[in-house]
Amino acid sequence: MIAIDNILVSDAVVQDYFTCNLNACKGACCVEGESGAPLEPEELETLEKIYPQVKPYLTEEGIQIIEAKGFFAEEKKGEYKTPLMKDGACVYIRYENKMAQCGIQKAYREGKVDFEKPISCHLYPIRITKSKSGMTHVNYDEWEICSPACELGKSLKMPLYKFVKEALVRKFGEEFYVTLDLAAAQL
């Protein structure tokens, strides 16, 4: 475990290899699972604000669910996630060449919005949790559907934390990432 201020990073985040292999998994992490992607409180308003620009990038079913039920779902008091379609896919996906992709990210890449996607999606397969003591835990969410990403990461010698560098900097800042990188070099 690496401790940086009140953030605890599991060893797997710096020691395991990972590089998304969308050609192999077809974006399965946006389609499979038991619940939507976790959302931070400040992202709730953002999703509503950017919806008109993101809507053209979504599936018809996703649009219908968002417009009927809202931009997010509250699973537990104070815990919000992206809503899901009937088949379990996130309402914010789109399909391109039989591959699930984030409609929000597509709008971002085309300059339509200034929000790339929810931070939990940007960080994936890293998941962030908070303990009652106020510590933030940064863990690797290992999932069988990401086996091709683990294999590709190994072949490229790409540690998980380096693969998600941009997202870690977005979440915790550049100074955190530099400190993490230095600590990882000591392991």
Residue pairs with C-beta under 8 A, 6 or more apart in sequence:
1 8
1 9
1 10
1 11
2 8
2 9
2 11
2 14
2 180
2 183
2 184
3 9
4 176
4 179
4 180
4 183
5 176
6 134
6 135
6 136
7 135
7 136
7 137
7 138
7 172
7 176
8 135
8 136
8 137
8 138
9 138
9 161
9 180
9 183
10 137
10 138
10 139
10 140
11 187
12 139
12 140
12 142
12 160
13 126
13 138
13 139
13 140
13 160
13 161
14 159
14 160
14 161
14 180
14 183
14 184
14 187
15 159
15 187
16 140
16 150
16 153
16 159
16 160
17 150
17 153
17 154
17 156
17 157
17 158
17 159
17 160
18 125
18 140
18 146
18 149
18 150
18 153
18 158
18 159
18 160
18 163
19 149
19 152
19 153
19 156
19 158
19 163
20 149
20 152
20 163
21 148
21 149
21 151
21 152
22 99
23 99
24 148
24 149
24 152
25 145
25 146
25 148
25 149
26 98
26 99
26 100
27 93
27 99
27 100
27 101
28 100
28 145
29 124
29 125
29 143
29 145
29 146
30 89
30 90
30 93
30 100
30 101
30 102
30 121
31 87
31 88
31 89
31 90
31 93
31 100
32 88
32 145
33 88
34 88
35 75
35 81
35 84
36 73
36 81
36 82
36 83
36 84
36 90
36 91
37 81
37 82
37 90
37 118
37 120
37 121
37 124
38 79
38 80
38 81
38 118
38 120
38 127
38 128
39 47
39 72
39 80
39 81
39 82
39 118
39 120
40 118
40 119
40 120
41 80
43 72
43 80
43 115
43 118
43 119
44 71
44 72
44 80
46 115
47 71
47 72
47 118
48 71
50 104
50 107
50 113
50 115
51 66
51 71
53 107
53 112
53 113
54 92
54 103
54 104
54 107
54 112
54 113
55 63
56 107
57 94
57 103
57 104
57 106
57 107
58 66
58 91
58 92
58 93
58 94
58 103
59 85
59 93
59 94
59 95
61 85
61 86
61 91
62 85
62 89
62 90
62 91
62 92
62 93
62 103
65 83
65 84
65 85
65 91
66 83
66 91
69 83
70 83
71 83
72 80
72 81
72 82
72 83
73 80
73 81
73 82
73 83
73 84
74 80
75 81
82 90
82 91
82 92
82 118
83 90
83 91
84 90
84 91
85 91
89 100
90 102
92 102
92 103
92 104
92 117
93 100
93 101
93 102
93 103
94 100
94 101
94 102
94 103
94 106
95 101
102 117
102 121
104 113
104 115
104 116
104 117
104 118
105 116
105 117
105 121
107 113
108 114
108 115
108 116
108 117
116 122
116 170
119 167
119 170
119 171
120 127
120 128
122 164
122 166
122 167
122 170
122 171
123 164
123 167
123 168
123 171
124 141
124 164
125 140
125 141
125 142
125 143
125 146
125 149
125 160
126 138
126 139
126 140
126 141
126 160
126 164
126 167
126 168
127 139
127 140
127 141
128 136
128 137
128 138
128 139
128 171
129 136
129 137
129 139
130 136
130 137
131 137
140 160
152 158
153 159
153 160
153 163
159 184
161 168
161 180
161 181
161 184
162 181
165 177
168 176
168 177
168 180
169 176
169 177
